[in-house]
Amino acid sequence: MFEHLFAEFASTALMIVFGVGVHCDETLKGSKYRGSGHMFAITTWSFGISVCLFIFGGVCMNPAMALCQSIVGLVPWSSLVPYVIAEMLGGIAGACMAWFIYADDFKASEFEVDPVAIRNIFSTNPTTESYNLPRNFAIEAFDTFIFLTGILCIAANVGENTMMLGIGVGLLVWAVGMGLGGVTGFAMNQARDLGPRIAYQILPIANKTDNDWKYGLLVPGIAPFVGAIAAALFTTLVLGVTF
């Protein structure tokens, strides 16, 4: 069990180092890659997740994925809560590491960069124009449903081939992010959003703005579980995928 929990913690932390790190690159004053845009960010998320799967194998890195895999029988129900705890801690640790790496750029950005933009380095949040909690919830649930259905189908087809699993999931993340992620930021993963959101809350970052826990707990917090349940049922009962 310890090896599995360590893999979930470490892989999630590394994923967040890549993901929060690329948003630091894109946002902070002093970064060489500032202003590179969403293509740069989404591609880094995609490649970073592939790298995590190359290193750690078929890990969940995602409480919603852990629930989905428990439903289809790939993860024991007794492991679900420990997995979720390990993944959430990994999300916090990875975000703290990304902050440490870019600490000088955070310092240079104090009162120079919009506090909302700084917050959004860590967590997924819609724009003011797109802030509609019922719609945001539905979008996040749908994004997660597509994402986890895709992962289950890829895993069923590649078997033990970790290299192909990593490549397939990376391409899936890229497609979902580009096609479906523009409204909510496509968290699809509580450890990806709530872990770094907690880190933002506790890190010594100047000029913080509101962390919007109402949105965080409802949309990236609950909606991915809805998508996970739908993905598990659809994949097994409709598509007939077996594991």
C-alpha positions as CSV (number, residue, x, y, z in Angstrom):
1,M,0.0,0.0,0.0
2,F,2.8,2.4,0.9
3,E,4.3,2.2,-2.6
4,H,0.9,2.9,-4.2
5,L,0.3,5.9,-1.9
6,F,3.8,7.3,-2.5
7,A,3.3,6.9,-6.3
8,E,0.0,8.8,-6.1
9,F,1.5,11.6,-3.9
10,A,4.7,11.9,-6.0
11,S,3.1,11.7,-9.4
12,T,0.4,14.3,-8.4
13,A,3.1,16.6,-7.0
14,L,5.2,16.4,-10.2
15,M,2.1,17.0,-12.4
16,I,1.4,20.2,-10.4
17,V,5.0,21.3,-10.6
18,F,4.7,21.2,-14.3
19,G,1.2,22.7,-14.4
20,V,1.5,25.5,-11.8
21,G,5.0,26.0,-13.1
22,V,3.9,26.8,-16.6
23,H,1.3,29.2,-15.3
24,C,4.1,30.9,-13.4
25,D,6.1,31.1,-16.6
26,E,3.2,32.6,-18.5
27,T,2.1,35.1,-15.9
28,L,4.8,36.3,-13.6
29,K,7.1,39.3,-14.2
30,G,10.6,38.2,-14.8
31,S,9.8,34.9,-16.4
32,K,11.4,34.3,-19.8
33,Y,8.2,32.8,-21.1
34,R,5.8,35.5,-19.9
35,G,2.8,36.0,-22.2
36,S,3.3,32.7,-24.1
37,G,-0.4,32.0,-24.1
38,H,-2.8,29.1,-23.6
39,M,-1.3,26.8,-26.2
40,F,2.0,26.9,-24.3
41,A,0.2,26.2,-21.0
42,I,-2.1,23.4,-22.2
43,T,0.7,21.7,-24.1
44,T,2.9,21.7,-21.0
45,W,0.1,20.2,-18.9
46,S,-0.3,17.5,-21.5
47,F,3.3,16.6,-21.8
48,G,3.8,16.9,-18.0
49,I,1.0,14.3,-17.3
50,S,2.6,12.0,-19.9
51,V,5.9,12.3,-18.1
52,C,4.3,11.4,-14.8
53,L,2.8,8.3,-16.3
54,F,6.1,7.3,-17.9
55,I,7.8,7.5,-14.5
56,F,5.1,6.2,-12.2
57,G,3.0,3.9,-14.4
58,G,-0.7,3.7,-14.3
59,V,-1.4,6.0,-11.3
60,C,-4.6,8.0,-10.9
61,M,-3.2,11.4,-9.8
62,N,-6.8,12.4,-9.4
63,P,-9.5,11.7,-6.8
64,A,-12.2,11.6,-9.5
65,M,-10.1,9.0,-11.4
66,A,-9.6,7.0,-8.2
67,L,-13.4,6.9,-7.7
68,C,-13.9,6.0,-11.3
69,Q,-11.4,3.1,-11.1
70,S,-13.0,1.9,-7.8
71,I,-16.3,1.7,-9.5
72,V,-15.0,-0.4,-12.4
73,G,-12.9,-2.6,-10.1
74,L,-9.4,-1.3,-10.9
75,V,-8.8,0.2,-7.4
76,P,-10.0,-1.5,-4.2
77,W,-12.7,0.5,-2.4
78,S,-10.5,0.3,0.7
79,S,-7.8,2.3,-1.1
80,L,-10.1,5.1,-2.3
81,V,-9.8,7.4,0.7
82,P,-6.0,6.9,1.2
83,Y,-5.5,7.6,-2.5
84,V,-7.5,10.8,-2.3
85,I,-5.6,12.0,0.7
86,A,-2.2,11.2,-1.0
87,E,-3.3,13.0,-4.2
88,M,-4.5,16.0,-2.3
89,L,-1.3,16.3,-0.3
90,G,0.6,15.9,-3.6
91,G,-1.3,18.7,-5.1
92,I,-0.4,21.0,-2.2
93,A,3.2,19.9,-2.2
94,G,3.6,20.4,-5.9
95,A,2.1,23.9,-5.8
96,C,4.4,24.8,-3.0
97,M,7.4,23.5,-4.9
98,A,6.4,25.6,-8.0
99,W,6.1,28.6,-5.8
100,F,9.6,28.0,-4.4
101,I,11.0,27.7,-7.9
102,Y,9.5,31.0,-9.0
103,A,9.7,32.8,-5.6
104,D,11.8,35.6,-7.0
105,D,9.4,36.2,-9.9
106,F,6.5,36.2,-7.4
107,K,8.4,38.8,-5.4
108,A,8.9,40.9,-8.6
109,S,5.2,40.6,-9.4
110,E,3.9,42.0,-6.1
111,F,1.6,44.9,-6.9
112,E,2.7,44.7,-10.5
113,V,0.5,41.7,-11.7
114,D,-3.2,41.5,-11.2
115,P,-3.9,39.6,-8.0
116,V,-6.6,37.5,-9.8
117,A,-4.0,36.5,-12.4
118,I,-1.7,35.4,-9.5
119,R,-4.5,33.4,-7.9
120,N,-5.3,31.8,-11.3
121,I,-1.8,30.4,-11.5
122,F,-2.8,28.0,-8.8
123,S,-6.5,27.2,-9.4
124,T,-9.1,27.0,-12.2
125,N,-11.5,29.9,-12.3
126,P,-13.9,31.2,-15.0
127,T,-13.7,34.7,-16.3
128,T,-16.3,37.2,-15.0
129,E,-18.2,36.8,-18.3
130,S,-18.3,33.0,-17.9
131,Y,-19.1,32.9,-14.1
132,N,-22.3,30.9,-14.0
133,L,-22.2,28.3,-11.3
134,P,-24.9,25.8,-12.7
135,R,-23.4,26.0,-16.2
136,N,-19.8,25.8,-14.8
137,F,-20.7,22.7,-12.8
138,A,-22.3,21.0,-15.8
139,I,-19.3,21.9,-18.0
140,E,-16.8,20.6,-15.5
141,A,-18.8,17.4,-15.0
142,F,-19.0,16.9,-18.8
143,D,-15.3,17.6,-19.3
144,T,-14.4,15.0,-16.6
145,F,-16.8,12.5,-18.1
146,I,-15.1,12.8,-21.5
147,F,-11.6,12.8,-19.9
148,L,-12.1,9.7,-17.7
149,T,-14.0,7.8,-20.4
150,G,-11.1,8.4,-22.7
151,I,-8.5,7.3,-20.1
152,L,-10.5,4.1,-19.4
153,C,-10.7,3.3,-23.1
154,I,-7.0,4.0,-23.7
155,A,-6.0,1.9,-20.7
156,A,-8.2,-1.0,-21.9
157,N,-6.6,-0.9,-25.3
158,V,-2.9,-0.5,-24.4
159,G,-2.9,-2.9,-21.4
160,E,0.5,-2.8,-19.6
161,N,2.2,-0.6,-22.2
162,T,2.9,2.4,-20.0
163,M,4.6,4.3,-22.8
164,M,1.4,4.2,-25.0
165,L,-0.7,5.0,-21.9
166,G,1.3,8.1,-21.3
167,I,1.2,9.2,-24.9
168,G,-2.5,8.6,-25.2
169,V,-3.5,10.4,-22.0
170,G,-1.3,13.3,-22.9
171,L,-3.0,13.7,-26.3
172,L,-6.4,13.4,-24.5
173,V,-5.5,16.1,-22.1
174,W,-4.4,18.3,-24.9
175,A,-7.6,17.8,-26.9
176,V,-9.9,18.3,-23.9
177,G,-8.1,21.4,-22.8
178,M,-8.1,23.0,-26.3
179,G,-11.7,22.0,-27.1
180,L,-13.5,22.1,-23.8
181,G,-11.4,24.0,-21.3
182,G,-11.9,27.6,-22.1
183,V,-14.8,28.3,-19.7
184,T,-13.8,26.5,-16.4
185,G,-10.1,25.8,-17.1
186,F,-10.8,22.0,-17.2
187,A,-9.7,21.0,-13.7
188,M,-11.3,17.6,-13.9
189,N,-9.4,16.7,-10.8
190,Q,-9.8,17.9,-7.2
191,A,-6.0,17.5,-6.5
192,R,-5.2,19.7,-9.5
193,D,-7.5,22.5,-8.3
194,L,-8.1,22.3,-4.5
195,G,-4.6,21.2,-3.7
196,P,-3.0,24.3,-5.3
197,R,-5.9,26.5,-4.1
198,I,-5.0,25.5,-0.5
199,A,-1.4,26.2,-1.3
200,Y,-2.3,29.7,-2.5
201,Q,-4.2,30.2,0.7
202,I,-1.2,29.4,3.0
203,L,1.8,30.6,1.0
204,P,3.4,34.0,1.8
205,I,2.1,35.7,-1.4
206,A,1.6,39.5,-1.1
207,N,-1.6,41.3,-2.3
208,K,-3.8,38.2,-2.4
209,T,-7.3,38.3,-3.7
210,D,-10.3,36.2,-2.7
211,N,-9.8,32.5,-3.2
212,D,-13.4,32.0,-4.2
213,W,-13.9,28.8,-2.1
214,K,-17.6,28.8,-3.1
215,Y,-16.7,28.1,-6.7
216,G,-13.7,25.9,-5.8
217,L,-15.6,23.5,-3.6
218,L,-18.7,23.3,-5.8
219,V,-17.3,23.2,-9.4
220,P,-13.8,21.6,-9.4
221,G,-14.6,20.1,-6.0
222,I,-17.8,18.1,-6.6
223,A,-18.5,18.1,-10.4
224,P,-15.5,15.8,-11.2
225,F,-17.0,13.1,-9.0
226,V,-20.3,13.4,-11.0
227,G,-18.3,13.0,-14.3
228,A,-16.4,10.1,-12.8
229,I,-19.5,8.1,-11.9
230,A,-21.0,8.8,-15.4
231,A,-17.7,7.8,-17.1
232,A,-17.5,4.5,-15.2
233,L,-21.1,3.6,-15.9
234,F,-20.9,4.6,-19.6
235,T,-17.6,2.8,-20.2
236,T,-18.7,-0.5,-18.7
237,L,-22.5,-0.6,-19.4
238,V,-22.7,1.2,-22.8
239,L,-19.3,0.7,-24.4
240,G,-18.9,-2.7,-22.8
241,V,-15.3,-2.1,-21.9
242,T,-13.9,-4.8,-19.5
243,F,-10.8,-4.7,-17.3
